[in-house]
């Protein structure tokens, strides 16, 4: 089996690569992909760079060029739900693009013509995540994740996203990855560790907690790979 593991930033995949001593670096489409032979599977690890366009390109490459059959995303997110704290894990049950706006034509925020507002993640992979959480004796939460090409530091904007999409967390890639995987019939899983909370100054806390939260997310994804790899 070929399994893709994505992050958006170098900091999000470095903890993944640290788990493997031997990997092959492949340069393709102005990006780097890391091939790992693990158990009886091939893992392709990549960081897309920030934003929906880059995430779309990388996810498409992993599936169409490298032939990956499942995609796991590991990274960080900002909390909207006030119950989420720094380092908490949340997986996306569904995702929406909070910055997609054609409401002038009578559509709801995030609506894509010939599609919908939300893209659902893989129930099978989500259930594996629940099993991993039980095995590791940690808590993982489920919620809607909102994606946009903006780093949101405004509490007013966070409240609007929470109300409009019933979202628990915000980030900049997940929904784009979901759209690609849904179109190409590839099961996907989006995991985020909280790096900044709703009651904090996001511009201050992000750099401080990025690496530690990325390690939490990466460690969990590696545990999932142990169950998924065949």
C-alpha positions as a printed NumPy array, in Angstrom:
array([[  0.   ,   0.   ,   0.   ],
       [  1.112,   3.559,  -0.73 ],
       [  0.273,   6.044,   2.029],
       [  0.669,   9.822,   1.814],
       [  1.502,  11.857,   4.9  ],
       [  1.226,  15.603,   4.474],
       [  1.99 ,  18.691,   6.461],
       [  1.964,  22.328,   5.43 ],
       [  5.267,  23.447,   6.926],
       [  8.723,  21.975,   7.441],
       [  8.072,  22.019,  11.192],
       [  5.086,  19.736,  10.665],
       [  6.956,  16.985,   8.837],
       [ 10.325,  17.116,  10.607],
       [  8.937,  15.101,  13.548],
       [  7.645,  12.534,  11.027],
       [ 10.997,  12.129,   9.292],
       [ 12.732,  11.755,  12.657],
       [ 10.915,   8.416,  13.018],
       [ 12.664,   6.993,   9.963],
       [ 16.423,   6.677,   9.539],
       [ 16.355,   5.87 ,   5.839],
       [ 14.347,   7.768,   3.25 ],
       [ 14.718,   8.818,  -0.354],
       [ 14.288,  12.476,  -1.264],
       [ 12.472,  13.078,  -4.544],
       [ 12.167,  16.532,  -6.114],
       [  9.064,  17.009,  -8.225],
       [  6.955,  20.031,  -9.157],
       [  9.197,  22.457,  -7.241],
       [  8.716,  20.508,  -4.029],
       [ 10.393,  17.718,  -2.075],
       [  8.854,  14.346,  -1.313],
       [ 10.337,  11.768,   1.029],
       [  9.842,   8.088,   0.24 ],
       [ 10.03 ,   5.626,   3.111],
       [  9.78 ,   1.839,   2.9  ],
       [  7.86 ,   0.844,   6.015],
       [  6.582,  -2.642,   6.775],
       [  5.055,  -3.729,   3.463],
       [  4.046,  -0.203,   2.489],
       [  5.534,   2.853,   0.827],
       [  5.139,   6.14 ,   2.671],
       [  5.387,   9.446,   0.832],
       [  5.917,  12.338,   3.22 ],
       [  5.686,  15.937,   2.044],
       [  5.07 ,  19.47 ,   3.205],
       [  3.007,  21.506,   0.798],
       [  3.905,  24.996,   1.961],
       [  1.175,  27.183,   3.371],
       [ -2.211,  27.753,   1.745],
       [ -4.937,  26.058,  -0.238],
       [ -3.274,  26.255,  -3.662],
       [ -0.051,  24.646,  -2.453],
       [ -1.989,  22.009,  -0.507],
       [ -4.043,  21.186,  -3.601],
       [ -0.917,  20.789,  -5.726],
       [  0.818,  18.557,  -3.206],
       [ -2.2  ,  16.361,  -2.481],
       [ -2.827,  15.932,  -6.218],
       [  0.814,  15.005,  -6.794],
       [  0.821,  12.462,  -3.977],
       [ -2.255,  10.74 ,  -5.385],
       [ -1.846,  11.088,  -9.151],
       [  1.94 ,  11.024,  -9.551],
       [  3.04 ,   8.801,  -6.676],
       [ -0.116,   6.677,  -6.589],
       [ -0.954,   7.063,  -2.909],
       [ -4.113,   5.241,  -1.86 ],
       [ -4.748,   6.969,   1.482],
       [ -3.76 ,  10.393,   2.748],
       [ -3.074,  11.435,   6.342],
       [ -2.523,  15.106,   7.166],
       [ -0.574,  16.116,  10.259],
       [ -0.349,  19.704,  11.413],
       [ -1.461,  22.469,  13.72 ],
       [ -4.524,  24.68 ,  13.912],
       [ -6.007,  27.562,  15.828],
       [ -8.855,  26.867,  18.209],
       [-12.286,  28.392,  17.853],
       [-14.013,  26.124,  20.358],
       [-13.093,  27.545,  23.758],
       [-12.779,  24.038,  25.215],
       [ -9.737,  23.361,  23.002],
       [ -6.394,  24.099,  24.624],
       [ -2.779,  24.19 ,  23.433],
       [ -1.643,  20.704,  22.39 ],
       [ -5.156,  19.218,  22.186],
       [ -5.755,  16.926,  19.21 ],
       [ -8.747,  17.283,  16.919],
       [ -9.582,  15.457,  13.719],
       [-11.844,  16.902,  11.066],
       [-15.135,  15.094,  10.616],
       [-15.749,  17.54 ,   7.776],
       [-14.129,  20.668,   6.377],
       [-15.263,  23.923,   4.798],
       [-13.601,  26.874,   3.069],
       [-14.461,  29.881,   5.213],
       [-13.025,  32.377,   2.704],
       [-15.038,  31.153,  -0.291],
       [-17.775,  33.74 ,  -0.768],
       [-20.316,  33.812,  -3.595],
       [-23.152,  34.854,  -1.304],
       [-24.013,  37.632,  -3.774],
       [-25.555,  34.889,  -5.928],
       [-27.701,  33.604,  -3.09 ],
       [-25.412,  30.761,  -1.984],
       [-24.225,  30.187,   1.596],
       [-20.669,  30.988,   2.627],
       [-18.26 ,  28.254,   1.57 ],
       [-20.572,  26.846,  -1.098],
       [-18.972,  25.382,  -4.214],
       [-21.223,  25.125,  -7.31 ],
       [-21.898,  21.481,  -8.222],
       [-20.635,  20.612,  -4.765],
       [-21.475,  21.748,  -1.274],
       [-20.201,  23.653,   1.726],
       [-18.616,  20.691,   3.512],
       [-16.336,  17.81 ,   2.509],
       [-16.454,  14.731,   4.747],
       [-13.318,  12.856,   5.799],
       [-12.943,   9.055,   5.855],
       [-15.039,   7.358,   8.536],
       [-12.701,   4.355,   8.403],
       [ -9.611,   6.44 ,   9.114],
       [-11.454,   8.454,  11.758],
       [-12.379,   5.215,  13.522],
       [ -8.743,   4.106,  13.408],
       [ -7.847,   7.418,  15.052],
       [-10.28 ,   6.688,  17.859],
       [ -8.669,   3.266,  18.334],
       [ -5.199,   4.844,  18.448],
       [ -6.359,   7.366,  21.04 ],
       [ -7.615,   4.518,  23.226],
       [ -4.352,   2.609,  22.759],
       [ -2.303,   5.689,  23.69 ],
       [ -4.696,   6.616,  26.513],
       [ -5.099,  10.149,  25.255],
       [ -8.058,  12.278,  24.28 ],
       [ -8.815,  13.17 ,  20.69 ],
       [-11.713,  15.398,  19.744],
       [-13.845,  15.472,  16.611],
       [-15.127,  18.598,  14.92 ],
       [-15.611,  20.684,  11.827],
       [-12.448,  22.404,  10.642],
       [-12.596,  25.621,   8.61 ],
       [ -9.904,  26.404,   6.042],
       [ -8.908,  29.69 ,   4.433],
       [ -5.949,  31.543,   2.955],
       [ -5.731,  33.773,   6.003],
       [ -4.043,  33.508,   9.384],
       [ -6.924,  34.492,  11.626],
       [ -5.927,  36.504,  14.706],
       [ -9.175,  38.453,  15.105],
       [-11.565,  37.198,  17.775],
       [-14.434,  38.772,  15.836],
       [-13.509,  36.799,  12.716],
       [-13.11 ,  33.593,  14.727],
       [-16.564,  34.045,  16.199],
       [-18.014,  34.572,  12.718],
       [-16.386,  31.38 ,  11.407],
       [-17.573,  29.429,  14.431],
       [-21.142,  30.647,  13.984],
       [-21.249,  30.301,  10.188],
       [-19.713,  26.819,   9.907],
       [-20.135,  25.43 ,  13.428],
       [-16.367,  24.991,  13.277],
       [-14.108,  24.017,  16.16 ],
       [-10.754,  24.956,  14.613],
       [ -9.253,  26.955,  11.762],
       [ -6.262,  26.351,   9.499],
       [ -5.082,  26.973,   5.937],
       [ -4.959,  23.677,   4.004],
       [ -7.346,  20.95 ,   5.142],
       [-10.439,  21.679,   3.069],
       [ -8.341,  21.928,  -0.103],
       [ -6.836,  18.51 ,   0.619],
       [-10.333,  17.201,   1.255],
       [-11.654,  18.463,  -2.077],
       [ -8.779,  16.774,  -3.94 ],
       [ -9.177,  13.469,  -2.11 ],
       [-12.942,  13.47 ,  -2.527],
       [-12.649,  14.11 ,  -6.272],
       [-10.027,  11.377,  -6.675],
       [-11.783,   8.833,  -4.429],
       [ -8.937,   8.734,  -1.927],
       [ -9.741,   8.228,   1.782],
       [ -8.276,  11.045,   3.846],
       [ -7.758,  12.024,   7.463],
       [ -6.988,  15.518,   8.772],
       [ -5.404,  15.767,  12.218],
       [ -4.6  ,  19.039,  13.912],
       [ -2.908,  19.811,  17.202],
       [ -3.941,  23.132,  18.677],
       [ -1.119,  25.682,  18.53 ],
       [ -3.057,  28.794,  19.497],
       [ -6.272,  29.114,  21.45 ],
       [ -9.299,  31.333,  21.039],
       [ -8.512,  33.265,  24.203],
       [ -4.905,  34.047,  23.229],
       [ -3.101,  36.48 ,  20.955],
       [ -2.546,  34.165,  17.974],
       [  0.376,  36.149,  16.555],
       [  2.23 ,  35.702,  19.839],
       [  1.426,  32.108,  20.688],
       [  1.8  ,  30.501,  17.26 ],
       [  5.596,  30.551,  17.008],
       [  5.972,  29.477,  20.614],
       [  3.773,  26.422,  20.371],
       [  4.132,  25.426,  16.699],
       [  6.929,  22.883,  17.167],
       [  5.568,  21.264,  20.3  ],
       [  2.054,  20.923,  18.847],
       [  3.432,  19.611,  15.536],
       [  5.275,  16.87 ,  17.436],
       [  2.061,  15.849,  19.18 ],
       [  0.226,  15.584,  15.865],
       [  3.085,  13.749,  14.133],
       [  3.411,  11.198,  16.911],
       [ -0.269,  10.377,  16.658],
       [ -0.139,   9.999,  12.869],
       [  2.799,   7.599,  13.131],
       [  0.712,   5.466,  15.483],
       [ -2.066,   5.508,  12.889],
       [  0.339,   4.446,  10.151],
       [  1.191,   1.379,  12.226],
       [ -2.444,   0.317,  11.935],
       [ -2.991,   1.389,   8.335],
       [  0.228,   0.11 ,   6.732],
       [ -0.075,  -3.347,   5.193]])
